[in-house]
Amino acid sequence: MSQPKVEFRHVSKKFQTPGGPLEVIRDINLTVNPGEFVSLVGASGCGKTTLLRIMNGLSDATSGSVEIDGRPSSEVKSKMAFVFQHDGLFPWRTVEQNVAFGPEIHRRPTAKTKAVVDAMLRMVGLANFAKSYPHQLSGGMRQRVNIARALAFEPEILLMDEPFAALDAQTRNIMQTELMGIWEKTKKTVMFITHQIDEAVFLSDRVIVLTARPGRIKEDIRIDLPRPRHLKTKWSPEFVAYTDRIWSLIEEEVRYSMKLEAENGQ
C-alpha cells in the first residue's frame, strides 16, 4: 500500500474565548491517498475550515499533528495551494497577471512562468480572456481564474473552502463539472469543503461527515459512482441514495446541537 498523501493524527483544536476555552475539533484521525478527492461536510461551526487551516499552517493544532508525505505539514507548505470562497483577485492585474502571481513570488524564470500561465488558462477555458481585468468577468469566470492561479503554484494538494458558495445555482453546477474536468486532467489531491451535499457526492471519491462541535468524524463514506460523472448523474437512484444518507447523518447532528443550545439557554 502506498504512503498516504495526507495524515491527520489525533488532531484537536481549542480556541480561547471570553467565556473560556471553545473546543472546535476533537481527535481527528484521517488519511487521504494521493490523487483522492475528499470532501468535508457537516453542520456550521463543526471545524471544517479549521482543519484545512491547520493543515496549511494558518492555524496551530492544540494537540495532534498533520503530515504530508510523511513529513510535518509545516515543512512542506509549498506542496499546497488554498482556494477560498471569494476569489481575491488583484483588480489592477489582468487575468494572466493574476495567474502569474504564484510563479512570480517563487522567482521562476519568465519563460517558464508564461508557459505555466498559458497552460492553466487553456485548462480552465479562459485563454481568450488573458488580457481582461477581473471586473470584466462573471463570477464563475473569476473563480476559474482563482483556480488557475492556485494551479499555477504547481501544488500537489488543493485545499478548497466552499469555492462556489457565492455563485448562482446554474453557474455552480457548471463550475462543478469544470472542476471535475480539471481534477481528472491533473489528478491533484483535493480536500474540499462544502455545505452542499449533492456537490460533495458529485465531486468526491470520499465524503467525510463531521459531528456538530466539537467536530469528530461521524462517518467516512466512499462514493462508488463511475467516473467521469455528468450532471445527469445527480438524478440517478444511487446518487440520491448517497445524498439522503449524508443528509440524515448531518440532520442528526444539527438537531442534537439545537437541543443542546435550547437546554443551555434555559
C-alpha positions in Angstrom: 0.0 0.0 0.0 1.3 3.5 -0.9 2.1 6.0 1.7 -0.9 8.4 2.5 -0.6 11.8 0.9 -2.1 13.4 4.0 -2.5 12.1 7.5 -4.2 13.7 10.4 -3.2 12.1 13.7 -5.3 12.9 16.8 -5.8 16.5 15.8 -7.7 18.7 18.3 -8.2 22.4 18.5 -9.5 24.7 21.2 -9.8 28.5 20.9 -9.7 30.8 23.9 -12.8 33.0 24.1 -14.0 35.5 26.7 -16.3 32.7 28.0 -13.4 30.2 28.3 -12.0 27.5 26.0 -14.0 26.6 23.0 -13.3 23.1 21.6 -13.8 23.2 17.8 -12.5 19.8 16.7 -11.6 16.7 18.7 -9.3 13.8 18.0 -9.4 13.8 14.2 -7.7 10.8 12.6 -7.9 10.8 8.8 -5.8 9.6 5.9 -6.1 10.8 2.3 -4.4 8.9 -0.5 -2.5 10.5 -3.5 -4.9 11.8 -6.1 -8.0 11.4 -4.0 -10.8 14.0 -4.0 -12.2 14.2 -0.4 -15.0 16.5 0.8 -15.7 17.6 4.3 -19.3 18.2 5.3 -21.2 18.9 8.5 -23.2 21.5 10.4 -21.9 25.1 10.6 -19.2 25.5 13.2 -18.1 21.9 13.2 -14.5 22.7 12.4 -14.2 22.0 8.6 -12.3 25.2 7.8 -10.2 24.9 10.9 -9.0 21.5 9.8 -7.7 22.9 6.5 -6.2 25.9 8.2 -4.2 23.7 10.5 -3.1 21.6 7.5 -1.9 24.7 5.7 -0.2 26.2 8.7 -2.6 29.1 9.0 -3.6 27.8 12.5 -1.9 25.6 15.0 -3.5 22.4 16.4 -3.9 22.3 20.2 -2.8 18.7 20.0 -2.0 16.1 17.4 -0.3 16.5 14.1 -0.7 16.6 10.3 1.8 15.0 7.9 2.2 15.4 4.2 4.1 12.5 2.5 5.3 11.5 6.0 6.6 15.0 6.9 5.1 17.6 9.2 2.8 19.8 7.1 4.6 22.9 8.4 7.7 21.8 6.5 6.0 21.3 3.1 3.6 24.3 2.7 4.8 24.7 -0.9 3.0 21.5 -1.8 -0.3 23.1 -1.0 -2.5 25.8 -2.5 -5.6 27.3 -0.9 -8.7 28.3 -2.9 -11.1 30.3 -0.8 -14.8 31.2 -1.2 -14.0 34.7 -2.5 -11.7 34.9 -5.4 -9.5 37.6 -4.0 -8.1 38.5 -7.4 -6.0 41.7 -7.7 -8.2 44.2 -9.6 -5.3 46.1 -11.0 -3.9 42.9 -12.6 -5.1 41.2 -15.8 -6.2 37.6 -15.8 -2.8 36.4 -16.9 -1.0 38.6 -14.4 -3.2 37.3 -11.6 -2.4 33.7 -12.6 1.3 34.5 -12.8 1.4 35.8 -9.2 2.5 32.5 -7.7 5.3 31.7 -10.1 6.5 35.4 -9.7 6.8 35.2 -5.9 8.7 31.9 -6.3 11.0 33.8 -8.7 10.6 31.3 -11.5 12.0 32.2 -14.9 9.8 34.4 -17.1 9.6 31.9 -19.9 8.5 29.1 -17.6 6.0 31.4 -15.9 4.4 32.3 -19.3 4.2 28.6 -20.3 2.6 27.7 -17.0 0.1 30.6 -17.1 -0.8 29.8 -20.7 -1.4 26.2 -19.9 -3.5 27.0 -16.9 -5.7 29.4 -18.8 -6.3 26.9 -21.5 -7.2 24.3 -18.9 -9.9 26.5 -17.4 -11.1 27.7 -20.7 -10.0 31.4 -20.4 -7.2 31.7 -22.8 -9.2 34.3 -24.8 -9.6 36.4 -21.6 -5.9 36.7 -20.7 -5.8 40.4 -21.1 -9.1 41.1 -19.3 -9.4 42.5 -15.8 -11.4 40.9 -13.0 -14.2 43.4 -13.2 -14.8 42.4 -16.8 -15.5 38.8 -15.9 -18.6 36.9 -14.5 -18.4 35.4 -11.0 -17.9 31.9 -12.5 -15.1 33.2 -14.7 -13.3 34.9 -11.8 -13.5 31.7 -9.8 -11.9 29.8 -12.7 -9.1 32.4 -12.7 -8.8 31.8 -8.9 -8.4 28.0 -9.5 -5.9 28.6 -12.3 -3.9 30.9 -10.0 -3.8 28.1 -7.4 -2.8 25.5 -10.0 0.0 27.8 -11.3 1.8 27.3 -8.0 2.1 23.7 -9.2 0.9 22.3 -5.9 0.4 18.6 -5.2 -2.6 19.3 -2.9 -5.5 21.7 -3.4 -7.4 22.9 -0.4 -10.8 24.3 -1.4 -13.0 26.1 1.1 -16.5 26.5 -0.4 -15.2 27.9 -3.6 -18.6 28.0 -5.3 -20.7 29.3 -2.5 -21.1 32.8 -3.9 -22.3 31.6 -7.3 -25.8 31.2 -8.5 -27.2 27.6 -8.8 -26.7 27.3 -12.6 -23.2 28.6 -12.6 -22.4 26.5 -9.6 -23.4 23.3 -11.5 -21.3 24.3 -14.4 -18.3 25.0 -12.2 -18.6 21.6 -10.6 -18.2 19.9 -13.9 -15.4 22.3 -14.8 -13.6 21.4 -11.6 -14.1 17.7 -12.2 -12.6 18.0 -15.6 -9.6 19.9 -14.2 -9.1 17.2 -11.5 -9.3 14.4 -14.0 -6.6 16.0 -16.0 -4.3 16.9 -13.1 -5.1 14.2 -10.5 -4.3 16.6 -7.7 -5.1 15.5 -4.2 -8.1 17.7 -3.2 -9.7 18.5 0.2 -12.9 20.3 -0.4 -15.3 22.0 2.0 -19.0 22.5 1.1 -22.4 22.8 2.7 -24.0 21.4 -0.5 -24.4 17.6 0.0 -25.0 17.0 -3.7 -21.9 18.9 -4.6 -19.8 16.7 -2.2 -21.3 13.5 -3.7 -20.9 14.6 -7.3 -17.2 15.6 -7.0 -15.8 13.2 -4.4 -14.2 9.8 -4.0 -15.0 10.1 -0.3 -17.2 12.3 1.9 -16.2 12.8 5.5 -19.2 13.7 7.7 -18.3 15.6 10.8 -20.3 15.8 14.0 -21.5 19.1 15.5 -19.0 21.0 17.5 -16.6 19.7 18.6 -16.2 18.2 15.2 -15.3 14.5 15.1 -15.5 12.1 12.2 -19.0 10.6 12.3 -18.7 8.7 9.1 -16.3 8.2 6.2 -18.3 7.4 3.1 -16.8 6.1 -0.1 -18.7 7.4 -3.2 -18.8 4.4 -5.6 -20.1 6.2 -8.7 -18.4 5.7 -12.0 -16.3 8.5 -13.5 -16.4 10.6 -15.5 -19.5 12.0 -14.0 -22.0 14.2 -15.7 -24.8 16.5 -14.3 -27.4 13.8 -15.2 -25.6 11.6 -12.6 -27.4 13.7 -10.0 -30.7 12.1 -11.0 -29.6 8.5 -10.6 -31.0 6.4 -7.8 -27.5 5.7 -6.5 -26.7 9.4 -6.3 -29.9 10.2 -4.5 -29.3 7.4 -2.0 -25.9 8.9 -1.1 -27.3 12.4 -0.6 -30.2 11.1 1.5 -27.8 9.1 3.7 -25.4 12.0 4.2 -28.3 14.4 4.9 -29.7 12.0 7.6 -26.3 12.0 9.3 -26.0 15.8 9.3 -29.6 16.3 10.3 -29.0 14.2 13.4 -26.1 16.4 14.4 -28.0 19.7 13.7 -30.9 18.6 15.8 -28.7 17.5 18.6 -26.8 20.8 18.5 -30.1 22.8 18.5 -31.3 20.7 21.5 -28.2 21.5 23.5 -28.4 25.2 22.7 -32.0 25.2 23.9 -31.1 23.4 27.1 -28.2 25.7 27.8 -30.3 28.7 27.2 -32.8 27.8 29.8 
